């Protein structure tokens, strides 16, 4: 017994049964330690995998001119993550589907590596063009195409704006080749060498007009636009969010005053904010495109709040927080005796988009929007 006690760090075993129990206990402890180590290694490898996946990610917030037929919209979304035989494509996820019935417009958030994003988006565009006819489209939101907008946003540290610009140009050409009759205008880093922004391009081609004369539009890629498909905007920029603040009035004139005051181009406007006022569900929505701006353009605490920041190709960008936009709209509306009803953030912030995509792709989840089970607000 004395020898046994020297070999064991545990209290002296006083019987054979005690010795046997101690041996079993030691084995269980060893197994637990091994399992713990395996778990820690698995988590470490998963983090490494997420990091590796995230370095080459690109997001596309695909805007299509349909929201009232949800099955159709989900069919378009599934086309991004499955091939023509219905087989799941690896390395691609649809994070979110945002539908607005009044606007008759949906935004489908597709994320993949830059090596896979083109085919995924093209497949979704093809399906949308086969299902949506602009001749019969109705909706409050301005639009020009069955596939109205195809913006690409670099998320990963190994992907730059120039890289995405080349992908967007190739995507535009491929779309007009695959779907006869489609045409494209380019913006941002896809519009080489001018790099005209989306708002400027839309003004140039008459996107904001209620009645469109397709014969006056000169596309960058493809033939003269047809009424069936319209014209599609394809481009690249640092990440753009959509932040919509609803004010409790039906007076569109008040909405336009508020929108004008926060627009970037106005004195005292919010940097990076492009905005329209639109009637929406019995009220007025201040619909904002929140563009990312280079951090050097403004103080990190512009408007009294710290702006969320991220990096693309070694350059620092930031964007106006939704809370700041909401506060400014509330202040301006209050001057007209109007309150706000709420704020909707369409999709995600850049950091959220990357984080959720890394998790979805690491776990092989293509239909992540089903996991989300809600519009992200």
C-alpha positions as CSV (number, residue, x, y, z in Angstrom):
1,X,0.0,0.0,0.0
2,X,2.9,2.3,0.8
3,X,4.2,1.9,-2.8
4,X,0.8,2.6,-4.2
5,X,0.6,5.9,-2.3
6,X,3.9,7.0,-3.7
7,X,2.7,6.4,-7.3
8,X,-0.6,8.2,-6.8
9,X,-1.4,11.8,-6.3
10,X,-4.8,10.8,-5.0
11,X,-5.6,9.7,-1.4
12,X,-4.5,6.1,-0.5
13,X,-6.8,3.5,-1.9
14,X,-7.9,1.3,1.0
15,X,-9.3,-1.6,-1.0
16,X,-9.2,-3.3,-4.4
17,X,-12.6,-1.7,-5.2
18,X,-11.3,1.7,-4.3
19,X,-8.2,1.2,-6.5
20,X,-10.5,0.1,-9.4
21,X,-12.7,3.1,-9.0
22,X,-9.7,5.4,-8.9
23,X,-8.4,3.8,-12.2
24,X,-11.8,4.4,-13.9
25,X,-11.8,8.0,-12.6
26,X,-8.3,8.6,-14.0
27,X,-9.4,7.3,-17.3
28,X,-12.5,9.5,-17.3
29,X,-10.4,12.5,-16.4
30,X,-7.9,11.7,-19.3
31,X,-10.8,11.3,-21.7
32,X,-12.3,14.6,-20.6
33,X,-8.9,16.3,-21.1
34,X,-8.6,14.8,-24.6
35,X,-12.1,15.9,-25.5
36,X,-11.5,19.3,-24.2
37,X,-8.3,19.6,-26.3
38,X,-10.2,18.3,-29.4
39,X,-12.9,20.9,-28.8
40,X,-10.5,23.7,-28.4
41,X,-8.6,22.6,-31.5
42,X,-11.8,22.4,-33.5
43,X,-12.9,25.9,-32.4
44,X,-9.4,27.2,-33.3
45,X,-9.6,25.6,-36.7
46,X,-13.1,26.9,-37.2
47,X,-11.9,30.4,-36.4
48,X,-9.0,30.0,-38.8
49,X,-11.4,28.7,-41.4
50,X,-13.7,31.6,-40.9
51,X,-10.8,34.0,-41.2
52,X,-9.6,32.3,-44.4
53,X,-13.1,32.4,-45.9
54,X,-13.5,36.0,-45.0
55,X,-10.4,37.3,-46.6
56,X,-11.8,37.0,-50.2
57,X,-15.5,37.7,-49.6
58,X,-17.6,39.9,-51.8
59,X,-21.2,40.9,-51.2
60,X,-23.9,41.6,-53.8
61,X,-27.1,43.4,-52.7
62,X,-29.1,42.3,-55.7
63,X,-32.1,44.6,-56.3
64,X,-35.0,43.1,-58.3
65,X,-38.3,44.7,-59.3
66,X,-40.6,42.3,-57.6
67,X,-41.8,41.8,-54.0
68,X,-45.5,40.9,-54.2
69,X,-44.8,37.4,-55.4
70,X,-42.6,36.0,-52.6
71,X,-42.2,32.6,-54.1
72,X,-40.8,34.2,-57.2
73,X,-38.3,36.2,-55.2
74,X,-37.2,33.1,-53.3
75,X,-36.8,31.2,-56.6
76,X,-34.4,34.0,-57.8
77,X,-32.5,33.7,-54.5
78,X,-32.2,29.9,-54.7
79,X,-30.8,30.3,-58.3
80,X,-27.7,31.9,-56.7
81,X,-27.0,28.9,-54.5
82,X,-28.0,26.0,-56.8
83,X,-27.1,25.1,-60.4
84,X,-29.5,24.3,-63.2
85,X,-29.9,20.7,-62.0
86,X,-30.8,21.9,-58.5
87,X,-27.5,20.9,-57.0
88,X,-26.2,23.1,-54.2
89,X,-23.3,25.3,-55.0
90,X,-20.6,25.3,-52.3
91,X,-19.1,28.5,-51.0
92,X,-22.2,30.7,-51.6
93,X,-24.8,32.0,-49.2
94,X,-27.9,34.2,-49.4
95,X,-27.9,36.1,-46.1
96,X,-31.1,38.0,-46.4
97,X,-34.1,38.8,-48.5
98,X,-35.8,42.2,-47.9
99,X,-39.2,42.6,-49.5
100,X,-41.2,45.9,-49.8
101,X,-44.7,45.4,-51.2
102,X,-45.4,49.1,-51.7
103,X,-42.2,49.5,-53.6
104,X,-42.6,46.2,-55.3
105,X,-38.9,45.7,-54.9
106,X,-36.7,43.1,-53.1
107,X,-33.0,43.2,-52.1
108,X,-31.3,39.8,-52.0
109,X,-28.0,39.7,-50.1
110,X,-25.6,37.2,-51.9
111,X,-22.1,36.6,-50.5
112,X,-19.3,34.4,-51.8
113,X,-15.6,34.6,-52.6
114,X,-14.6,36.8,-55.5
115,X,-13.9,33.6,-57.4
116,X,-17.5,32.4,-57.1
117,X,-19.6,35.6,-56.9
118,X,-20.0,36.2,-60.6
119,X,-21.7,32.9,-61.5
120,X,-23.9,33.1,-58.4
121,X,-25.2,36.5,-59.3
122,X,-25.5,35.8,-63.0
123,X,-27.7,32.8,-62.3
124,X,-30.0,34.9,-60.1
125,X,-30.1,37.6,-62.7
126,X,-31.0,35.1,-65.4
127,X,-33.8,33.7,-63.4
128,X,-35.2,37.2,-62.5
129,X,-35.2,38.2,-66.1
130,X,-37.1,35.1,-67.1
131,X,-39.8,35.8,-64.4
132,X,-40.2,39.6,-64.3
133,X,-41.7,41.6,-67.1
134,X,-41.3,45.4,-66.7
135,X,-44.3,46.0,-69.1
136,X,-46.6,45.1,-66.2
137,X,-44.5,46.2,-63.3
138,X,-46.1,48.6,-60.7
139,X,-44.5,50.1,-57.7
140,X,-43.8,53.4,-55.9
141,X,-40.0,53.1,-55.9
142,X,-38.3,54.3,-59.0
143,X,-36.8,51.5,-61.1
144,X,-35.6,50.9,-64.6
145,X,-34.9,47.2,-64.9
146,X,-36.3,43.7,-64.0
147,X,-32.9,43.4,-62.4
148,X,-32.6,47.0,-61.3
149,X,-29.3,47.1,-59.5
150,X,-26.3,44.8,-59.2
151,X,-23.8,46.4,-56.7
152,X,-20.7,44.5,-55.7
153,X,-19.0,45.3,-52.4
154,X,-15.6,44.0,-51.2
155,X,-15.7,42.6,-47.7
156,X,-12.5,40.6,-47.4
157,X,-9.0,42.1,-46.8
158,X,-7.6,40.3,-49.9
159,X,-10.2,41.9,-52.2
160,X,-9.9,45.4,-53.5
161,X,-12.3,47.8,-55.3
162,X,-10.3,47.4,-58.6
163,X,-10.7,43.6,-58.3
164,X,-14.4,43.9,-57.9
165,X,-14.5,46.4,-60.8
166,X,-13.1,43.9,-63.2
167,X,-15.6,41.3,-61.9
168,X,-18.5,43.7,-62.4
169,X,-17.5,44.5,-66.0
170,X,-17.2,40.8,-66.8
171,X,-20.6,40.2,-65.1
172,X,-22.2,43.0,-67.2
173,X,-20.9,41.5,-70.4
174,X,-22.0,38.0,-69.5
175,X,-25.5,39.1,-68.5
176,X,-26.1,40.7,-71.9
177,X,-24.7,37.6,-73.7
178,X,-26.8,35.1,-71.7
179,X,-30.1,37.1,-71.7
180,X,-30.6,38.5,-75.1
181,X,-32.2,42.0,-74.9
182,X,-30.7,43.0,-71.6
183,X,-28.5,46.1,-71.3
184,X,-26.4,47.6,-68.6
185,X,-25.0,50.9,-67.3
186,X,-21.9,50.9,-65.2
187,X,-21.1,52.9,-62.1
188,X,-18.4,53.3,-59.5
189,X,-15.2,51.2,-59.9
190,X,-16.8,49.3,-62.8
191,X,-17.2,52.6,-64.7
192,X,-13.5,52.9,-65.8
193,X,-11.8,55.3,-65.9
194,X,-14.5,57.9,-64.8
195,X,-15.8,56.1,-61.8
196,X,-19.1,58.0,-61.8
197,X,-21.2,57.3,-58.7
198,X,-24.6,55.6,-58.8
199,X,-26.6,58.7,-58.1
200,X,-24.9,60.6,-61.0
201,X,-25.4,57.7,-63.4
202,X,-29.1,57.4,-62.4
203,X,-29.6,61.1,-63.1
204,X,-27.8,60.8,-66.5
205,X,-30.0,58.1,-67.7
206,X,-33.3,59.4,-66.2
207,X,-33.8,56.7,-63.5
208,X,-35.7,59.2,-61.3
209,X,-38.3,60.0,-64.0
210,X,-41.8,58.5,-63.6
211,X,-42.2,57.9,-67.4
212,X,-39.1,56.4,-69.0
213,X,-38.3,56.7,-72.7
214,X,-36.0,53.8,-73.3
215,X,-35.1,55.1,-76.7
216,X,-33.1,58.0,-75.1
217,X,-30.9,55.7,-73.0
218,X,-27.4,54.9,-74.1
219,X,-26.2,51.8,-72.2
220,X,-22.6,51.0,-71.6
221,X,-23.0,47.3,-72.4
222,X,-25.6,45.6,-74.6
223,X,-28.3,46.8,-77.0
224,X,-30.8,49.6,-76.8
225,X,-32.9,48.8,-73.7
226,X,-36.3,47.1,-74.2
227,X,-39.3,47.7,-72.0
228,X,-39.5,44.0,-71.0
229,X,-36.1,43.9,-69.3
230,X,-35.3,47.7,-68.9
231,X,-31.8,48.6,-68.1
232,X,-29.6,47.2,-65.2
233,X,-27.1,49.1,-63.1
234,X,-23.9,47.1,-62.4
235,X,-21.1,48.6,-60.4
236,X,-18.8,48.6,-57.4
237,X,-18.2,50.8,-54.4
238,X,-17.4,50.6,-50.8
239,X,-20.3,49.1,-48.9
240,X,-23.7,50.9,-49.1
241,X,-26.4,50.4,-46.6
242,X,-30.1,51.3,-46.9
243,X,-31.5,53.0,-43.9
244,X,-35.2,54.0,-44.1
245,X,-36.9,56.3,-41.6
246,X,-40.7,56.6,-41.7
247,X,-42.3,59.8,-40.6
248,X,-45.9,60.0,-39.4
249,X,-47.4,62.1,-42.2
250,X,-48.8,61.7,-45.6
251,X,-47.5,65.1,-46.7
252,X,-44.8,64.3,-49.2
253,X,-43.7,67.9,-49.3
254,X,-42.6,67.7,-45.6
255,X,-40.8,64.5,-46.5
256,X,-38.9,66.2,-49.3
257,X,-37.9,69.0,-47.1
258,X,-36.5,66.6,-44.6
259,X,-34.8,64.5,-47.3
260,X,-33.1,67.6,-48.8
261,X,-31.8,68.7,-45.5
262,X,-29.9,65.4,-44.7
263,X,-28.7,64.8,-48.3
264,X,-24.9,64.9,-48.6
265,X,-25.0,67.6,-51.3
266,X,-26.9,70.0,-49.0
267,X,-25.2,72.4,-46.6
268,X,-25.1,70.6,-43.3
269,X,-26.1,67.3,-44.9
270,X,-24.7,64.0,-43.7
271,X,-21.7,62.7,-45.6
272,X,-22.4,59.7,-47.8
273,X,-26.2,60.0,-47.5
274,X,-28.2,59.9,-50.7
275,X,-31.9,60.2,-50.1
276,X,-35.5,60.2,-51.5
277,X,-38.8,60.8,-49.8
278,X,-41.5,58.3,-50.9
279,X,-45.1,57.6,-49.9
280,X,-45.1,54.3,-48.0
281,X,-47.8,52.4,-46.2
282,X,-49.9,55.5,-45.5
283,X,-46.9,57.6,-44.3
284,X,-43.7,59.0,-45.9
285,X,-40.5,57.1,-45.9
286,X,-37.1,58.9,-45.9
287,X,-35.3,56.3,-47.9
288,X,-31.5,56.7,-47.6
289,X,-28.6,55.1,-49.4
290,X,-25.8,55.3,-46.8
291,X,-22.5,55.2,-48.7
292,X,-19.2,54.5,-47.0
293,X,-16.8,57.4,-47.1
294,X,-13.0,57.6,-46.5
295,X,-12.3,58.2,-42.9
296,X,-10.1,61.1,-43.7
297,X,-13.0,63.1,-45.0
298,X,-14.5,63.7,-41.5
299,X,-14.0,63.6,-37.8
300,X,-14.4,60.1,-36.3
301,X,-17.1,61.6,-34.1
302,X,-19.0,63.6,-36.8
303,X,-22.5,64.4,-35.5
304,X,-21.5,63.6,-31.9
305,X,-21.3,59.8,-32.6
306,X,-18.5,57.5,-33.6
307,X,-18.9,56.2,-37.1
308,X,-18.5,52.4,-37.6
309,X,-15.3,51.8,-39.7
310,X,-13.8,49.1,-41.8
311,X,-10.8,48.6,-44.2
312,X,-10.6,47.9,-47.9
313,X,-7.2,47.3,-49.4
314,X,-5.5,49.2,-46.6
315,X,-7.8,52.2,-46.9
316,X,-10.1,53.1,-44.0
317,X,-13.8,53.8,-44.6
318,X,-16.7,54.6,-42.3
319,X,-20.4,55.1,-42.6
320,X,-23.0,57.2,-40.9
321,X,-24.7,55.2,-38.1
322,X,-28.4,54.6,-38.4
323,X,-28.9,56.2,-35.0
324,X,-27.5,59.5,-36.3
325,X,-29.7,59.5,-39.4
326,X,-32.8,58.7,-37.3
327,X,-32.0,61.5,-34.9
328,X,-31.5,64.0,-37.7
329,X,-34.8,63.0,-39.4
330,X,-36.7,63.1,-36.1
331,X,-35.3,66.6,-35.3
332,X,-36.2,68.0,-38.8
333,X,-39.6,66.4,-38.8
334,X,-40.4,67.8,-35.4
335,X,-40.0,71.3,-36.8
336,X,-43.1,70.5,-38.9
337,X,-45.1,68.9,-36.0
338,X,-44.4,65.4,-37.3
339,X,-43.1,62.4,-35.3
340,X,-41.2,59.4,-36.6
341,X,-42.7,55.9,-36.7
342,X,-39.6,53.8,-37.0
343,X,-36.3,53.0,-38.7
344,X,-35.5,50.0,-40.9
345,X,-32.0,48.9,-41.8
346,X,-32.2,46.9,-45.0
347,X,-29.7,44.1,-44.7
348,X,-26.6,44.6,-42.6
349,X,-23.7,46.8,-41.8
350,X,-20.4,45.9,-43.5
351,X,-19.0,44.2,-40.4
352,X,-22.2,42.3,-39.7
353,X,-22.4,41.1,-43.4
354,X,-18.8,39.7,-43.2
355,X,-19.3,38.1,-39.8
356,X,-22.6,36.4,-40.7
357,X,-21.3,35.3,-44.1
358,X,-18.2,33.7,-42.6
359,X,-20.4,31.8,-40.1
360,X,-22.9,30.7,-42.8
361,X,-20.2,29.5,-45.2
362,X,-18.1,27.7,-42.6
363,X,-21.3,25.8,-41.6
364,X,-22.4,25.2,-45.2
365,X,-25.6,27.2,-44.9
366,X,-26.7,28.4,-48.3
367,X,-30.3,29.6,-47.4
368,X,-29.2,31.7,-44.4
369,X,-32.2,33.9,-44.8
370,X,-34.3,31.0,-43.5
371,X,-32.1,30.8,-40.4
372,X,-32.6,34.5,-39.9
373,X,-36.4,34.1,-40.1
374,X,-36.9,37.9,-40.1
375,X,-36.1,41.0,-42.0
376,X,-33.0,42.4,-40.3
377,X,-34.0,45.7,-38.6
